[in-house]
């Protein structure tokens, strides 16, 4: 019966059905085949409601709402100006400023596509105006946008913690150094590319002089409240002042105060529409989590974890081979599946196997989310490619080819994170 359930799930995916529909259809199959199966309709519905009836899950819509407020408030431009001023006229300074902007904006939005959209809409035209290739510019944003799900607060981290009974706070702490490492490696490639292909130094100098006329104090103060956002969110969590859910609530009120009263980039009249947009964005995730909970309970009844563990242990004999298998598996799945969907389906099955080989719960979560983040820029369905391609006035296939060196850099960082656990665990 387990084979039939997975077969139905895979067929639904191949047919292009939404992930929630694929999981929902597979969840009810055992009951249809065998009426005496303990996973009855009532059992599944209770599991779905139970999966959504948790306090930590409230952090997801709240972080999504604060990210939407910050996006409408033009926060990305204020962040970029600070980093562009610091980078000055150095080689690859402006592309590196874009990467750092994605890093900081990811600490506000918690979403890869949202980071790529907000930063790309502002940064790609600036890079093109400064003489950089438009496809290269879009590739920077598409790849660095993946940092949105790695640097905390990350929505996939919250989902991983929910489905593995882990700590959201520990996942947030563990994501800081991996996110910074990936950003550094991406910046190194930007430097190499600019060294090899050259830059329009005259335009870059002119842009820097325009920023310089404003003075660093003014540029910094304009972006101060934006930079302070991740400090308040993460500082509150790590300092023990608030839980991740409470920090999400604080971030919403902070975003409202900053954008309405300080930057004055949104008005009170805009708030109802932003609330509607946030609900529309969260609704599919809510359905996905509910169905994934029911699906995972059915898999438990079918002893899928035991079967999966026995299968892996039959041909995997070491921690290194397991890590390589997981990395390859998730790289492939990341091409076709959303990060959140892959996490909620695979995490409960992979965790017992990983722990049997001495891989910690938090470490596995960082590996999974980082690995799946590569899928944001991997053809054929990389979400960030579809976001950044029109912003760079190019097509997805061309952008995917240009992003390949960035993807290689991302995978190199992933291997370091996977085989050096201290990168993820030293802050715990």
SVG drawing of the C-alpha trace seen along z (x, -y; Angstrom):
<svg xmlns="http://www.w3.org/2000/svg" viewBox="-14 -67 55 71">
<polyline fill="none" stroke="black" stroke-width="0.4" points="0.0,0.0 2.9,-2.3 4.1,-2.0 0.6,-2.9 0.5,-6.0 3.9,-7.3 3.0,-6.3 -0.2,-8.4 1.8,-11.3 4.4,-11.1 1.8,-10.8 0.0,-13.9 3.3,-15.8 4.2,-14.7 0.7,-15.8 1.5,-19.3 -1.1,-19.3 -0.6,-21.7 1.5,-20.2 -1.5,-20.4 -3.7,-18.5 -0.9,-15.8 -0.6,-15.3 -4.3,-15.4 -5.1,-12.8 -2.3,-10.5 -3.5,-10.9 -7.0,-9.5 -5.9,-6.5 -5.3,-3.9 -8.8,-4.5 -10.3,-4.0 -8.4,-0.8 -9.0,0.7 -11.9,-0.5 -10.5,0.9 -7.3,-1.2 -6.9,-3.2 -6.3,-6.4 -10.0,-7.3 -11.4,-10.5 -12.0,-11.8 -8.4,-10.9 -7.0,-12.8 -9.1,-15.9 -8.1,-15.9 -4.5,-15.6 -4.8,-18.5 -6.5,-20.7 -3.9,-19.6 -1.1,-20.5 -2.4,-24.1 -3.4,-24.5 0.1,-25.5 1.4,-28.8 4.7,-28.8 2.8,-28.6 1.6,-32.1 5.1,-33.4 4.8,-32.5 1.9,-34.9 3.3,-37.6 6.8,-37.5 5.1,-37.5 3.1,-40.6 6.1,-42.5 8.0,-41.6 5.2,-42.9 5.1,-46.1 8.9,-46.6 8.7,-45.9 6.0,-48.5 7.9,-50.9 10.9,-50.9 13.3,-49.4 15.6,-47.7 16.7,-51.0 17.7,-52.5 19.7,-49.3 21.4,-49.3 22.5,-53.0 24.3,-52.2 26.2,-49.2 26.9,-51.0 28.4,-53.9 30.6,-51.6 31.7,-49.6 32.6,-52.9 34.6,-52.6 36.2,-49.2 36.2,-46.4 32.8,-44.7 31.7,-47.0 28.2,-47.6 27.5,-43.9 28.7,-42.9 26.5,-45.6 23.5,-43.9 24.5,-40.6 24.7,-42.2 21.4,-43.9 19.8,-40.5 21.3,-39.2 19.9,-41.9 16.6,-42.0 16.3,-38.2 16.5,-38.9 13.3,-41.0 11.2,-39.0 12.1,-35.4 11.3,-34.5 13.6,-33.9 11.2,-35.1 10.2,-38.1 13.9,-39.1 14.6,-38.7 11.6,-40.7 12.1,-43.6 15.9,-43.9 15.8,-43.1 13.3,-45.7 15.5,-48.4 19.1,-47.0 19.0,-45.6 18.3,-48.9 21.1,-50.5 23.5,-47.8 22.6,-48.2 22.9,-51.9 26.4,-51.5 27.4,-49.4 27.0,-45.8 25.6,-43.2 21.8,-43.0 21.7,-39.2 24.7,-39.1 22.8,-41.6 19.7,-39.5 21.7,-36.4 23.2,-38.1 19.7,-39.0 18.2,-35.6 21.0,-33.7 21.4,-36.0 17.7,-36.0 18.0,-32.5 19.6,-33.9 16.0,-34.9 15.3,-31.4 18.7,-30.8 19.3,-33.9 16.8,-34.1 14.0,-34.7 13.3,-32.0 9.8,-30.6 11.2,-27.1 13.2,-27.0 9.9,-27.5 8.2,-24.8 11.2,-22.4 11.0,-23.0 7.2,-22.4 7.5,-19.1 10.5,-17.7 9.4,-19.0 12.5,-21.2 13.3,-24.7 12.6,-27.6 15.1,-29.7 17.9,-27.2 17.2,-27.0 17.4,-30.8 20.7,-30.9 22.1,-28.1 21.2,-29.9 23.3,-33.0 26.8,-31.8 25.8,-29.6 23.9,-32.6 27.0,-34.9 29.3,-32.2 27.2,-31.8 27.1,-35.6 30.9,-35.8 31.4,-33.1 28.9,-34.8 30.7,-38.1 34.0,-36.5 32.6,-35.3 31.3,-38.8 34.8,-40.2 36.3,-37.5 33.8,-38.2 34.4,-42.0 38.1,-41.5 37.9,-39.4 35.3,-41.3 36.0,-44.8 33.8,-47.6 32.8,-51.1 34.8,-52.9 33.6,-56.3 29.9,-55.6 30.7,-53.8 32.7,-56.8 29.9,-59.2 27.3,-57.1 29.6,-57.1 30.1,-60.8 26.3,-61.3 26.0,-59.2 29.0,-61.0 27.4,-64.4 24.6,-63.3 27.2,-62.4 27.6,-59.1 25.7,-60.3 22.6,-61.2 22.8,-58.0 23.2,-55.9 20.4,-57.7 18.1,-57.2 18.7,-53.5 19.2,-53.2 15.7,-52.1 15.9,-49.5 19.2,-48.1 17.7,-48.0 14.9,-45.7 16.9,-42.4 18.7,-43.6 15.4,-44.0 14.0,-40.7 17.0,-38.5 18.3,-40.4 15.0,-39.9 15.0,-36.2 18.6,-35.5 18.5,-37.8 15.6,-35.8 13.3,-38.8 10.7,-37.3 9.9,-34.0 10.1,-33.7 6.3,-34.1 6.4,-37.2 9.3,-38.6 7.2,-38.1 4.4,-40.2 6.9,-42.8 8.3,-43.0 4.8,-43.8 4.3,-46.7 7.8,-47.9 7.3,-47.8 4.1,-49.8 5.7,-52.5 8.7,-52.8 6.9,-52.8 4.0,-55.0 5.4,-57.5 9.2,-57.6 9.7,-56.9 6.1,-57.8 6.2,-55.5 2.8,-53.9 -0.4,-55.4 -2.9,-54.0 -5.3,-53.5 -2.7,-51.1 -2.8,-48.7 -6.1,-46.9 -4.9,-45.9 -1.5,-44.8 -3.4,-42.6 -5.4,-41.1 -2.2,-40.4 -0.6,-38.8 -3.6,-36.5 -3.7,-35.6 0.1,-34.7 -0.3,-32.7 -3.5,-30.8 -1.7,-28.3 1.0,-27.7 -1.7,-27.1 -3.4,-24.5 -0.1,-22.9 0.9,-22.6 -2.5,-21.1 -2.4,-18.5 1.2,-17.7 0.4,-17.0 -2.3,-14.6 0.0,-13.0 2.8,-12.6 0.4,-10.8 -0.7,-8.4 3.0,-7.7 3.6,-6.9 0.7,-4.5 2.2,-2.9 5.6,-2.8 7.1,-4.7 10.0,-6.0 11.1,-2.5 10.9,-1.4 12.8,-4.4 15.5,-3.9 15.9,-0.3 16.2,-1.1 18.9,-3.7 20.8,-1.6 20.9,1.2 23.1,-0.8 24.5,-3.6 27.1,-2.6 28.7,-5.9 27.8,-9.4 29.6,-10.9 27.7,-8.7 24.4,-9.7 25.2,-13.4 26.1,-13.1 22.9,-11.2 20.8,-13.8 22.5,-16.6 22.0,-15.1 18.4,-14.0 17.4,-17.5 19.2,-19.2 17.1,-17.2 13.8,-17.7 14.6,-21.4 14.3,-21.8 10.7,-20.8 9.4,-21.4 8.9,-24.4 11.2,-24.6 8.4,-24.5 6.7,-21.5 9.9,-19.5 10.8,-20.3 7.4,-19.2 7.4,-16.0 11.0,-14.8 12.2,-16.2 10.2,-13.7 11.5,-10.8 15.1,-11.9 15.7,-13.0 15.6,-9.5 18.0,-8.2 20.3,-11.2 20.4,-10.9 21.3,-7.2 24.5,-8.4 25.2,-11.1 23.8,-14.1 22.1,-16.5 18.6,-17.7 19.5,-21.4 22.4,-20.5 20.1,-18.5 17.6,-21.3 20.3,-23.8 21.5,-21.4 18.0,-20.7 17.0,-24.4 20.3,-25.5 20.2,-22.6 16.6,-23.4 17.4,-27.1 19.6,-26.2 16.4,-25.2 15.3,-28.8 17.8,-29.4 17.8,-25.9 16.0,-25.4 13.3,-24.4 11.2,-25.8 13.5,-28.0 11.1,-30.6 13.8,-33.3 14.6,-32.9 11.0,-33.7 11.1,-36.7 14.4,-38.1 14.1,-37.4 11.6,-40.1 13.4,-42.5 16.6,-41.9 14.7,-41.9 15.8,-38.4 14.3,-34.9 14.5,-32.2 16.7,-29.9 19.3,-32.6 19.3,-33.7 19.6,-30.1 22.8,-29.6 24.3,-32.9 23.5,-31.9 25.4,-28.6 28.7,-29.9 26.7,-31.3 24.9,-28.0 28.4,-26.3 29.4,-28.8 26.2,-28.0 26.8,-24.3 30.4,-24.7 29.1,-26.6 26.6,-23.8 29.3,-21.2 31.2,-23.2 28.1,-23.6 27.3,-19.8 30.7,-18.5 31.7,-21.1 28.9,-21.0 30.5,-23.7 29.4,-26.3 25.8,-25.6 26.1,-24.5 28.8,-26.8 26.2,-29.5 23.9,-27.0"/>
</svg>
